[in-house]
Amino acid sequence: MPTFTFKIRFDPEGQIGHGKVELLEQIAAFGSISAGARRMNMSYKRAWDLVEEMNTIFGKPVLHTQKGGRSGGGAQLTPTGLAVVARYRAIERAVEAAAAPHIEALAAEIEGK
């Protein structure tokens, strides 16, 4: 069955898609930018750059961060970060539901049914 992904553009600030949202989900799950990045086979710098891009897009932080050290650091999603994940996933579900019959028809066309 064919699959699709989509991005939401916020011109000229940038865009969000599955990867950035998954990064936020991984950071939330592990409480750490570096741990979230590792789960996605991504460098810490790349993860931080994506977080900064989202901060620019939304005009406020998507994460609260705490510097490392003896007590350890950490990161958690801000209300904005939580809203980004929730809204993106809601849009994703709506798009998938609306597109399902068309994807099925396309798959049938390809398979020659």
TIMI-2910 file (N, C-alpha, C, CB; in pm, 1 decimal, decimal comma, always signed):
<rs>
+----------+----------+----------+----------+----------+----------+----------+----------+----------+----------+----------+----------+------+
!      n_x !      n_y !      n_z !     ca_x !     ca_y !     ca_z !      c_x !      c_y !      c_z !     cb_x !     cb_y !     cb_z ! resn !
+----------+----------+----------+----------+----------+----------+----------+----------+----------+----------+----------+----------+------+
!    +85,4 !   -118,1 !     +0,0 !     +0,0 !     +0,0 !     +0,0 !    +89,6 !   +123,9 !     +0,0 !    -96,9 !     +0,1 !   +123,3 !  Met !
!    +64,5 !   +217,9 !    -88,0 !   +143,2 !   +342,0 !    -89,5 !   +123,4 !   +420,1 !    +40,5 !   +103,8 !   +429,6 !   -210,7 !  Pro !
!   +223,6 !   +494,0 !    +76,2 !   +215,2 !   +584,3 !   +191,0 !   +254,2 !   +724,3 !   +145,5 !   +306,9 !   +536,1 !   +308,3 !  Thr !
!   +227,2 !   +819,6 !   +229,2 !   +265,7 !   +956,5 !   +196,2 !   +304,9 !  +1029,4 !   +323,6 !   +150,7 !  +1030,9 !   +123,5 !  Phe !
!   +378,0 !  +1136,5 !   +304,6 !   +410,7 !  +1227,0 !   +414,2 !   +375,5 !  +1366,9 !   +366,8 !   +562,6 !  +1216,3 !   +456,9 !  Thr !
!   +362,9 !  +1456,4 !   +460,0 !   +332,6 !  +1594,0 !   +423,1 !   +408,2 !  +1689,4 !   +514,0 !   +181,2 !  +1620,8 !   +430,4 !  Phe !
!   +422,0 !  +1811,7 !   +467,6 !   +486,2 !  +1918,2 !   +544,0 !   +390,8 !  +2036,2 !   +548,3 !   +624,2 !  +1958,9 !   +481,7 !  Lys !
!   +402,8 !  +2110,2 !   +654,1 !   +325,1 !  +2233,3 !   +667,2 !   +424,5 !  +2348,2 !   +656,5 !   +243,8 !  +2238,3 !   +803,8 !  Ile !
!   +406,0 !  +2431,7 !   +556,5 !   +497,8 !  +2544,2 !   +533,6 !   +447,7 !  +2668,8 !   +605,7 !   +513,2 !  +2572,6 !   +382,1 !  Arg !
!   +540,5 !  +2735,7 !   +669,6 !   +514,2 !  +2862,8 !   +736,7 !   +607,7 !  +2965,4 !   +672,5 !   +536,5 !  +2852,9 !   +894,5 !  Phe !
!   +570,7 !  +3008,8 !   +552,5 !   +658,5 !  +3099,6 !   +478,6 !   +663,5 !  +3235,4 !   +545,4 !   +611,9 !  +3114,0 !   +333,9 !  Asp !
!   +779,1 !  +3298,1 !   +556,5 !   +909,9 !  +3250,0 !   +510,6 !   +989,2 !  +3179,1 !   +620,7 !   +991,2 !  +3366,2 !   +456,8 !  Pro !
!   +927,9 !  +3155,4 !   +736,3 !  +1001,2 !  +3103,9 !   +851,5 !  +1053,6 !  +2962,2 !   +833,8 !   +914,2 !  +3108,6 !   +971,3 !  Glu !
!   +980,6 !  +2876,6 !   +763,4 !  +1024,7 !  +2738,8 !   +746,9 !   +907,6 !  +2644,7 !   +737,1 !  +1114,3 !  +2697,7 !   +861,1 !  Gly !
!   +930,5 !  +2519,7 !   +773,6 !   +827,0 !  +2417,6 !   +762,1 !   +845,1 !  +2313,9 !   +871,2 !   +830,4 !  +2351,2 !   +623,2 !  Gln !
!   +734,5 !  +2243,8 !   +899,4 !   +742,5 !  +2129,6 !   +989,7 !   +685,1 !  +2009,2 !   +916,8 !   +666,1 !  +2156,6 !  +1124,3 !  Ile !
!   +737,9 !  +1895,4 !   +950,9 !   +690,9 !  +1771,1 !   +892,4 !   +712,5 !  +1658,9 !   +992,2 !   +763,2 !  +1741,1 !   +758,8 !  Gly !
!   +701,0 !  +1537,3 !   +942,6 !   +709,6 !  +1419,1 !  +1027,4 !   +839,0 !  +1414,9 !  +1109,3 !   +698,9 !  +1294,5 !   +942,3 !  His !
!   +951,2 !  +1446,8 !  +1049,0 !  +1079,9 !  +1437,6 !  +1117,5 !  +1091,5 !  +1530,3 !  +1237,3 !  +1190,2 !  +1467,5 !  +1021,5 !  Gly !
!  +1053,8 !  +1654,4 !  +1221,6 !  +1063,5 !  +1749,3 !  +1333,0 !   +966,9 !  +1712,1 !  +1444,2 !  +1035,5 !  +1892,3 !  +1284,8 !  Lys !
!   +848,3 !  +1668,0 !  +1406,7 !   +750,9 !  +1628,3 !  +1508,4 !   +799,2 !  +1503,4 !  +1581,3 !   +612,3 !  +1603,3 !  +1444,8 !  Val !
!   +854,1 !  +1408,2 !  +1507,8 !   +908,3 !  +1288,9 !  +1572,8 !  +1023,6 !  +1325,5 !  +1666,5 !   +955,7 !  +1187,2 !  +1467,3 !  Glu !
!  +1106,8 !  +1420,5 !  +1626,1 !  +1215,1 !  +1465,9 !  +1714,3 !  +1158,2 !  +1520,0 !  +1845,1 !  +1300,5 !  +1574,1 !  +1644,6 !  Leu !
!  +1055,3 !  +1603,0 !  +1837,0 !   +993,1 !  +1654,3 !  +1960,0 !   +938,3 !  +1539,4 !  +2044,4 !   +879,9 !  +1754,2 !  +1926,3 !  Leu !
!   +877,0 !  +1441,8 !  +1980,5 !   +823,2 !  +1327,0 !  +2054,2 !   +934,7 !  +1248,2 !  +2122,9 !   +744,5 !  +1234,9 !  +1959,6 !  Glu !
!  +1045,8 !  +1229,5 !  +2055,6 !  +1158,1 !  +1156,1 !  +2114,3 !  +1220,5 !  +1233,9 !  +2229,9 !  +1264,1 !  +1126,7 !  +2007,5 !  Gln !
!  +1234,2 !  +1364,6 !  +2213,8 !  +1287,0 !  +1447,7 !  +2322,0 !  +1194,3 !  +1438,9 !  +2442,7 !  +1303,1 !  +1595,2 !  +2276,0 !  Ile !
!  +1064,0 !  +1446,6 !  +2418,2 !   +966,9 !  +1436,6 !  +2528,0 !   +975,8 !  +1300,9 !  +2596,7 !   +824,1 !  +1459,7 !  +2475,9 !  Ala !
!   +991,3 !  +1195,4 !  +2518,4 !   +994,3 !  +1060,2 !  +2574,2 !  +1118,7 !  +1036,1 !  +2658,9 !   +987,7 !   +957,6 !  +2462,5 !  Ala !
!  +1231,6 !  +1092,7 !  +2619,1 !  +1358,2 !  +1064,8 !  +2687,5 !  +1408,2 !  +1180,2 !  +2772,2 !  +1462,7 !  +1029,2 !  +2587,3 !  Phe !
!  +1340,5 !  +1295,8 !  +2765,6 !  +1378,5 !  +1409,3 !  +2849,3 !  +1512,0 !  +1470,8 !  +2814,4 !  +1380,9 !  +1367,7 !  +2990,4 !  Gly !
!  +1555,2 !  +1452,3 !  +2689,9 !  +1688,5 !  +1496,6 !  +2651,5 !  +1696,0 !  +1515,9 !  +2500,9 !  +1794,8 !  +1396,0 !  +2698,0 !  Ser !
!  +1758,2 !  +1626,8 !  +2460,4 !  +1780,0 !  +1649,8 !  +2317,3 !  +1876,5 !  +1545,6 !  +2263,1 !  +1834,3 !  +1792,8 !  +2291,5 !  Ile !
!  +1985,4 !  +1520,2 !  +2334,8 !  +2084,4 !  +1424,9 !  +2284,6 !  +2026,1 !  +1284,1 !  +2275,4 !  +2208,2 !  +1424,5 !  +2374,7 !  Ser !
!  +1946,5 !  +1242,1 !  +2373,4 !  +1886,0 !  +1108,2 !  +2367,8 !  +1784,5 !  +1100,3 !  +2253,6 !  +1817,7 !  +1073,3 !  +2502,7 !  Ala !
!  +1705,4 !  +1203,8 !  +2235,8 !  +1609,9 !  +1206,0 !  +2125,3 !  +1681,1 !  +1200,3 !  +1991,5 !  +1522,5 !  +1330,5 !  +2132,5 !  Gly !
!  +1790,8 !  +1274,5 !  +1979,5 !  +1869,0 !  +1273,7 !  +1855,6 !  +1927,4 !  +1135,4 !  +1829,9 !  +1981,5 !  +1378,5 !  +1862,0 !  Ala !
!  +1981,8 !  +1073,1 !  +1933,5 !  +2038,9 !   +938,5 !  +1917,2 !  +1933,8 !   +839,5 !  +1868,3 !  +2099,1 !   +889,4 !  +2049,7 !  Arg !
!  +1812,8 !   +846,9 !  +1923,4 !  +1705,6 !   +755,0 !  +1882,0 !  +1672,5 !   +770,4 !  +1733,7 !  +1579,4 !   +779,1 !  +1966,0 !  Arg !
!  +1702,4 !   +886,5 !  +1680,0 !  +1672,8 !   +912,2 !  +1538,6 !  +1798,9 !   +906,8 !  +1451,7 !  +1605,3 !  +1048,6 !  +1523,4 !  Met !
!  +1909,2 !   +858,8 !  +1509,5 !  +2036,9 !   +852,6 !  +1437,1 !  +2075,7 !   +988,7 !  +1381,1 !  +2029,1 !   +750,1 !  +1323,6 !  Asn !
!  +2066,4 !  +1089,2 !  +1466,2 !  +2090,0 !  +1227,3 !  +1427,6 !  +2192,4 !  +1286,3 !  +1523,8 !  +1957,4 !  +1310,2 !  +1428,0 !  Met !
!  +2273,0 !  +1378,0 !  +1476,3 !  +2368,7 !  +1443,2 !  +1564,8 !  +2295,5 !  +1540,6 !  +1658,0 !  +2477,5 !  +1517,3 !  +1482,5 !  Ser !
!  +2357,4 !  +1567,8 !  +1770,5 !  +2301,2 !  +1665,1 !  +1863,9 !  +2288,1 !  +1800,4 !  +1794,9 !  +2389,1 !  +1677,0 !  +1991,2 !  Tyr !
!  +2390,4 !  +1839,1 !  +1718,8 !  +2387,6 !  +1968,9 !  +1651,0 !  +2270,1 !  +1977,5 !  +1554,6 !  +2519,0 !  +1993,2 !  +1575,8 !  Lys !
!  +2248,6 !  +1871,3 !  +1477,9 !  +2135,6 !  +1870,7 !  +1383,8 !  +2003,2 !  +1883,4 !  +1458,1 !  +2136,3 !  +1742,0 !  +1299,0 !  Arg !
!  +1990,1 !  +1808,6 !  +1567,8 !  +1867,2 !  +1816,4 !  +1647,1 !  +1847,5 !  +1958,1 !  +1700,4 !  +1871,2 !  +1715,1 !  +1764,0 !  Ala !
!  +1954,3 !  +2017,9 !  +1753,7 !  +1943,4 !  +2152,7 !  +1808,6 !  +1907,6 !  +2252,0 !  +1698,3 !  +2074,8 !  +2194,0 !  +1877,7 !  Trp !
!  +1967,0 !  +2236,3 !  +1579,4 !  +1933,3 !  +2325,1 !  +1467,2 !  +1784,5 !  +2314,2 !  +1431,5 !  +2020,2 !  +2291,1 !  +1343,6 !  Asp !
!  +1729,6 !  +2192,2 !  +1432,3 !  +1586,8 !  +2174,3 !  +1402,1 !  +1498,6 !  +2236,5 !  +1509,9 !  +1553,7 !  +2025,2 !  +1387,7 !  Leu !
!  +1540,0 !  +2222,2 !  +1635,5 !  +1465,0 !  +2284,5 !  +1745,1 !  +1467,7 !  +2436,6 !  +1729,4 !  +1523,8 !  +2242,8 !  +1883,5 !  Val !
!  +1583,7 !  +2491,1 !  +1698,2 !  +1594,6 !  +2636,6 !  +1677,2 !  +1507,5 !  +2683,3 !  +1560,8 !  +1740,9 !  +2676,1 !  +1651,4 !  Glu !
!  +1502,4 !  +2603,0 !  +1455,4 !  +1416,6 !  +2637,6 !  +1342,5 !  +1269,7 !  +2641,6 !  +1384,8 !  +1436,2 !  +2537,3 !  +1227,8 !  Glu !
!  +1228,4 !  +2543,5 !  +1466,6 !  +1090,3 !  +2544,6 !  +1514,7 !  +1065,0 !  +2663,5 !  +1606,9 !  +1058,2 !  +2413,9 !  +1587,6 !  Met !
!  +1162,4 !  +2699,1 !  +1689,4 !  +1148,1 !  +2817,2 !  +1774,9 !  +1123,5 !  +2941,4 !  +1689,8 !  +1273,6 !  +2836,6 !  +1862,9 !  Asn !
!  +1194,8 !  +2951,7 !  +1577,4 !  +1178,1 !  +3065,5 !  +1486,1 !  +1040,3 !  +3062,8 !  +1420,8 !  +1288,0 !  +3064,7 !  +1377,7 !  Thr !
!   +999,8 !  +2945,8 !  +1373,9 !   +869,7 !  +2933,6 !  +1307,5 !   +757,1 !  +2979,5 !  +1399,6 !   +845,6 !  +2788,4 !  +1262,8 !  Ile !
!   +760,6 !  +2934,3 !  +1525,8 !   +649,5 !  +2961,8 !  +1617,0 !   +670,0 !  +3085,8 !  +1702,9 !   +627,6 !  +2843,8 !  +1705,8 !  Phe !
!   +786,5 !  +3146,9 !  +1692,4 !   +810,5 !  +3272,0 !  +1763,6 !   +825,8 !  +3256,4 !  +1913,1 !   +700,4 !  +3365,9 !  +1736,5 !  Gly !
!   +841,7 !  +3134,1 !  +1959,0 !   +864,5 !  +3106,3 !  +2100,7 !   +922,7 !  +2966,5 !  +2113,1 !   +732,5 !  +3119,6 !  +2183,6 !  Lys !
!   +981,9 !  +2935,8 !  +2226,0 !  +1047,8 !  +2805,6 !  +2241,1 !   +950,6 !  +2688,4 !  +2239,1 !  +1126,1 !  +2802,8 !  +2369,5 !  Pro !
!   +996,8 !  +2579,6 !  +2176,4 !   +920,6 !  +2455,0 !  +2178,5 !   +972,1 !  +2362,5 !  +2289,3 !   +928,8 !  +2384,4 !  +2041,3 !  Val !
!  +1086,2 !  +2399,3 !  +2349,8 !  +1145,5 !  +2320,7 !  +2458,7 !  +1188,0 !  +2409,4 !  +2573,4 !  +1265,1 !  +2240,8 !  +2408,4 !  Leu !
!  +1177,6 !  +2355,0 !  +2695,3 !  +1245,3 !  +2409,1 !  +2812,8 !  +1370,3 !  +2324,4 !  +2825,7 !  +1154,1 !  +2405,2 !  +2945,3 !  His !
!  +1486,1 !  +2387,1 !  +2838,7 !  +1608,1 !  +2308,9 !  +2854,8 !  +1674,7 !  +2343,3 !  +2986,5 !  +1704,6 !  +2333,4 !  +2738,1 !  Thr !
!  +1747,4 !  +2245,1 !  +3039,0 !  +1824,1 !  +2262,0 !  +3160,9 !  +1963,5 !  +2213,1 !  +3130,1 !  +1760,7 !  +2185,3 !  +3282,4 !  Gln !
!  +2063,6 !  +2296,0 !  +3157,1 !  +2201,3 !  +2259,8 !  +3126,1 !  +2244,8 !  +2138,5 !  +3205,6 !  +2294,7 !  +2376,5 !  +3153,6 !  Lys !
!  +2335,6 !  +2062,4 !  +3145,0 !  +2389,9 !  +1942,9 !  +3208,3 !  +2483,8 !  +1977,3 !  +3322,5 !  +2462,2 !  +1858,0 !  +3106,1 !  Gly !
!  +2553,2 !  +1878,8 !  +3368,8 !  +2644,2 !  +1894,7 !  +3480,9 !  +2625,1 !  +1778,9 !  +3576,2 !  +2621,6 !  +2029,3 !  +3552,8 !  Gly !
!  +2662,8 !  +1800,4 !  +3700,4 !  +2652,9 !  +1692,6 !  +3799,4 !  +2510,0 !  +1644,3 !  +3818,9 !  +2709,0 !  +1738,8 !  +3932,1 !  Arg !
!  +2416,3 !  +1736,6 !  +3820,1 !  +2275,9 !  +1697,9 !  +3838,5 !  +2210,2 !  +1656,3 !  +3707,1 !  +2197,6 !  +1812,9 !  +3900,8 !  Ser !
!  +2283,6 !  +1667,7 !  +3598,1 !  +2230,0 !  +1627,9 !  +3467,8 !  +2145,0 !  +1737,1 !  +3407,0 !  +2148,5 !  +1500,7 !  +3480,5 !  Gly !
!  +2135,4 !  +1733,4 !  +3278,2 !  +2053,8 !  +1830,5 !  +3207,6 !  +1920,9 !  +1767,7 !  +3171,1 !  +2125,7 !  +1882,3 !  +3082,1 !  Gly !
!  +1854,0 !  +1832,9 !  +3081,6 !  +1727,4 !  +1776,3 !  +3037,5 !  +1652,6 !  +1872,5 !  +2949,1 !  +1642,0 !  +1738,2 !  +3155,8 !  Gly !
!  +1547,5 !  +1822,3 !  +2890,8 !  +1462,5 !  +1903,3 !  +2804,5 !  +1320,0 !  +1849,9 !  +2814,6 !  +1513,3 !  +1901,4 !  +2656,4 !  Ala !
!  +1227,1 !  +1940,9 !  +2812,6 !  +1086,2 !  +1902,2 !  +2807,1 !  +1013,3 !  +1999,2 !  +2716,1 !  +1021,9 !  +1900,1 !  +2949,2 !  Gln !
!   +906,0 !  +1951,7 !  +2657,6 !   +830,2 !  +2035,3 !  +2566,1 !   +756,8 !  +2145,1 !  +2641,9 !   +731,4 !  +1950,9 !  +2485,9 !  Leu !
!   +756,3 !  +2262,6 !  +2583,6 !   +678,1 !  +2374,4 !  +2635,8 !   +533,3 !  +2353,6 !  +2592,4 !   +733,8 !  +2513,0 !  +2585,1 !  Thr !
!   +441,6 !  +2435,0 !  +2641,2 !   +304,5 !  +2427,2 !  +2589,6 !   +299,7 !  +2442,2 !  +2436,9 !   +217,7 !  +2535,2 !  +2655,2 !  Pro !
!   +386,9 !  +2526,4 !  +2381,2 !   +392,9 !  +2541,0 !  +2235,5 !   +438,6 !  +2411,2 !  +2170,5 !   +487,4 !  +2655,9 !  +2196,3 !  Thr !
!   +543,1 !  +2349,0 !  +2224,5 !   +591,6 !  +2221,9 !  +2171,1 !   +485,7 !  +2113,7 !  +2177,4 !   +714,7 !  +2177,1 !  +2246,4 !  Gly !
!   +415,3 !  +2106,7 !  +2289,3 !   +306,8 !  +2008,7 !  +2303,5 !   +196,7 !  +2034,3 !  +2201,1 !   +248,4 !  +2012,8 !  +2445,9 !  Leu !
!   +164,1 !  +2161,4 !  +2179,3 !    +60,2 !  +2196,9 !  +2082,1 !   +103,4 !  +2162,6 !  +1940,3 !    +26,7 !  +2345,9 !  +2091,8 !  Ala !
!   +231,3 !  +2186,0 !  +1908,0 !   +281,5 !  +2153,0 !  +1774,4 !   +263,4 !  +2004,1 !  +1747,7 !   +430,6 !  +2192,8 !  +1759,9 !  Val !
!   +304,5 !  +1920,7 !  +1842,6 !   +291,7 !  +1775,5 !  +1825,6 !   +144,9 !  +1735,6 !  +1813,9 !   +357,9 !  +1701,0 !  +1943,6 !  Val !
!    +63,0 !  +1783,2 !  +1904,9 !    -78,6 !  +1744,4 !  +1905,0 !   -149,8 !  +1789,3 !  +1777,3 !   -149,4 !  +1803,5 !  +2027,3 !  Ala !
!   -126,4 !  +1911,9 !  +1735,6 !   -194,7 !  +1963,6 !  +1615,9 !   -145,1 !  +1894,9 !  +1490,1 !   -174,4 !  +2114,7 !  +1603,4 !  Arg !
!    -13,8 !  +1873,7 !  +1480,7 !    +39,0 !  +1806,0 !  +1362,4 !    -19,6 !  +1665,6 !  +1351,7 !   +193,2 !  +1799,7 !  +1367,5 !  Tyr !
!    -20,4 !  +1592,4 !  +1463,0 !    -73,8 !  +1455,4 !  +1460,0 !   -223,8 !  +1455,1 !  +1428,7 !    -48,1 !  +1384,9 !  +1595,0 !  Arg !
!   -297,4 !  +1554,1 !  +1476,4 !   -440,6 !  +1563,4 !  +1444,2 !   -460,1 !  +1590,4 !  +1295,4 !   -508,5 !  +1674,6 !  +1527,8 !  Ala !
!   -380,0 !  +1680,2 !  +1239,7 !   -387,4 !  +1708,9 !  +1096,1 !   -350,5 !  +1583,3 !  +1017,2 !   -293,2 !  +1827,5 !  +1057,8 !  Ile !
!   -246,7 !  +1514,1 !  +1063,6 !   -202,4 !  +1391,3 !   +997,1 !   -315,9 !  +1287,7 !   +991,8 !    -79,6 !  +1332,2 !  +1070,2 !  Glu !
!   -384,2 !  +1268,9 !  +1104,0 !   -496,5 !  +1173,4 !  +1105,9 !   -606,7 !  +1216,8 !  +1009,5 !   -553,8 !  +1160,0 !  +1249,0 !  Arg !
!   -637,9 !  +1345,3 !  +1006,4 !   -743,3 !  +1394,9 !   +917,1 !   -703,3 !  +1377,5 !   +770,4 !   -773,4 !  +1543,4 !   +946,5 !  Ala !
!   -579,0 !  +1407,1 !   +739,0 !   -531,0 !  +1392,3 !   +601,2 !   -533,7 !  +1245,3 !   +560,9 !   -387,8 !  +1450,0 !   +586,0 !  Val !
!   -487,9 !  +1157,1 !   +648,7 !   -488,1 !  +1014,1 !   +618,0 !   -629,9 !   +963,3 !   +593,4 !   -422,9 !   +934,9 !   +732,1 !  Glu !
!   -724,2 !  +1006,2 !   +675,3 !   -862,9 !   +962,5 !   +658,6 !   -920,3 !  +1012,9 !   +525,9 !   -949,3 !  +1012,1 !   +776,3 !  Ala !
!   -891,4 !  +1139,1 !   +493,4 !   -943,9 !  +1195,8 !   +369,1 !   -878,6 !  +1132,7 !   +246,1 !   -922,6 !  +1347,0 !   +367,2 !  Ala !
!   -751,9 !  +1098,2 !   +258,3 !   -678,5 !  +1046,3 !   +143,5 !   -694,0 !   +895,7 !   +124,4 !   -533,4 !  +1079,6 !   +157,8 !  Ala !
!   -737,7 !   +823,4 !   +226,6 !   -741,3 !   +676,3 !   +222,2 !   -810,2 !   +620,0 !    +97,4 !   -811,6 !   +624,1 !   +345,0 !  Ala !
!   -932,2 !   +665,5 !    +61,3 !   -994,5 !   +606,2 !    -57,3 !   -916,7 !   +633,7 !   -185,7 !  -1135,3 !   +658,1 !    -72,1 !  Pro !
!   -852,6 !   +749,3 !   -192,5 !   -775,0 !   +784,3 !   -311,6 !   -646,5 !   +701,5 !   -319,5 !   -741,3 !   +934,6 !   -311,2 !  His !
!   -585,1 !   +677,9 !   -206,0 !   -464,3 !   +594,9 !   -203,1 !   -499,2 !   +450,9 !   -239,4 !   -396,8 !   +600,6 !    -63,6 !  Ile !
!   -609,3 !   +402,0 !   -186,8 !   -653,7 !   +266,3 !   -221,4 !   -681,4 !   +255,0 !   -371,2 !   -780,1 !   +228,4 !   -141,1 !  Glu !
!   -747,1 !   +354,9 !   -428,4 !   -775,6 !   +353,8 !   -572,1 !   -646,7 !   +359,9 !   -653,0 !   -867,0 !   +471,2 !   -609,9 !  Ala !
!   -552,6 !   +440,6 !   -607,9 !   -424,1 !   +450,5 !   -676,1 !   -350,2 !   +317,5 !   -669,6 !   -338,7 !   +562,2 !   -614,5 !  Leu !
!   -350,4 !   +253,8 !   -554,0 !   -286,2 !   +123,2 !   -538,0 !   -351,1 !    +21,6 !   -630,9 !   -294,9 !    +75,2 !   -391,3 !  Ala !
!   -484,2 !    +23,4 !   -641,2 !   -555,2 !    -68,9 !   -729,6 !   -517,3 !    -45,5 !   -874,9 !   -706,2 !    -54,2 !   -712,1 !  Ala !
!   -501,6 !    +81,1 !   -912,6 !   -460,7 !   +116,6 !  -1049,6 !   -322,6 !    +59,0 !  -1078,6 !   -460,0 !   +271,2 !  -1069,5 !  Glu !
!   -233,1 !    +75,0 !   -985,7 !    -94,8 !    +29,2 !  -1002,6 !    -90,9 !   -124,0 !  -1012,5 !     -5,9 !    +78,5 !   -884,6 !  Ile !
!   -171,8 !   -189,3 !   -931,0 !   -174,9 !   -334,7 !   -929,0 !   -254,9 !   -392,1 !  -1045,3 !   -232,7 !   -383,2 !   -798,2 !  Glu !
!   -322,5 !   -304,1 !  -1119,9 !   -398,6 !   -347,5 !  -1236,7 !   -531,1 !   -411,8 !  -1204,4 !   -318,4 !   -441,8 !  -1315,5 !  Gly !
!   -588,4 !   -379,1 !  -1091,0 !   -717,4 !   -436,9 !  -1053,2 !   -830,9 !   -366,1 !  -1121,9 !   -736,9 !   -431,5 !   -903,2 !  Lys !
+----------+----------+----------+----------+----------+----------+----------+----------+----------+----------+----------+----------+------+
</rs>
